[in-house]
Amino acid sequence: MQGKHGVKSLEYWFDDRAGKVFCLVHAPNKEATEVVHREPQGLTSNQVSTLPMQARTGVALVLVLGVTWGMLLGASAVHRILGNSGASVAIRILALILASLAVEMLVQALRVAGLTGHAAA
């Protein structure tokens, strides 16, 4: 079945506690990976992560780290410009932005895990 769709199984792991199987495959595309799981066993993948998806995530994390580093380097200058009350307001705004991003990521993770009634986008 794998050769028919150009998919090569490289490794798999079973998580007893979660009752989940994780597969590492080399495939021409996401659809071929899904077909190889669906056709012989009727199984479907809850989540398929491609290398470009993982690369984008890595780049995003590096950018966030870079921005954070830049903010730390410029924090004293910003504090001098805004003063105590201005810096306090800026911190609260940034905290709200980070909290909203964290909630969005949590909701997305719950959708992928199938713990909500909505399908992953």
N, C-alpha and C positions, 0 to 999 in steps of 0.2 A: 504494500500500500504506500509506503513512504517513497520508494523510487518512482512510482507512478506520478506523484505530484511534485517531485524534486525536493522532498523534505528528508533531511537526515537527522535522526535522533542522536543527540550528543550525550545527554545525561538526564537523569530524573531523580527527584527526591520525594519522599513521603513524610508528611508531618502528622504523626499519630494524634497529637493533642488536637490539632485543628481539623483533622480528617481531610487534608488536602494533598494533592499531588502537584508538584512543580516540575515542568519539563523544559529542558534547554534544547532547542532544535535550530538547525540551519535550514532556512526555507527561502524560496524566491520572493514570497510575500505573505502577508498576514492571513489571507484567505486560504492559501495552501495549508498552513498550519491548522486552521480550523477544520478543513475538510479531512485531514489525516486523523484528527481526533473523533470527528463525527461519524464518518463512514463505517469503520469496523465495529465501534463499540456504542455508537449513539451518544457519546459524550460531547459536551461542549465546553469550551474554555471560558472561564469567567473573565479573564483578562489576558490579552496578548500584548506584550511590550516589544516593540521593534527597536533595533539599534539606533535609528534616527530619533525615536522618541526618547530613549535614554540619553542620547547625546544632547538633545535640547534641554532636558532636565539638568544635566551636568553644567551646561553653559549658563543656564538661569541661576544655578546655585553659585557659580563663580562670580557672576555679575552682582548678585546680592551681597556676597562677601566683599567684593570690591567697593560697592557703595557704602556698606557698613564701615569698612576700613577708612574710606574717605571722610565719612561723617565723624568718626572718632578723631581723626587728625584735625578736622576743622571745628570741633566742638567748642574749644575755648574761644575761638574767634567769634563764633555765632553767639555764644553767651555774652561776650563783651558788647556785641552789636545790639542784641535783643534785650539784655538785662535779665534779671531774675524772673520777672513776671512773663516776659515774652518767651523765655526759654521754657518756662513751665507750660505755657500754652502749646508751644511747638512739640514738647514731649507728649502731651496728652493727645494731640492730633496724630502723631506718629504711632502711638500706642493703639489708637482706634483703627488706624489703617492696618497695622500688623494683626490685630485681633480679627478684623473682618477677613483678612487673607487666611488666617488659621482656621476660622470657621468654614470658609469655602473649601479649603483642602480637606478638612474633616468630613464634610458632607460628601464630597467627591469620593473619598476613600470608602465611606459607608455604602455609597451606590455601587462601587466596583465590587465590594464584598457581598453585595446582595442583601444588605441589612435595612434597606429602605424600599418603599414601594415603587420607586422611580428607576427607570433604566439609566445606565451611564450614558452620558452624551458623547 
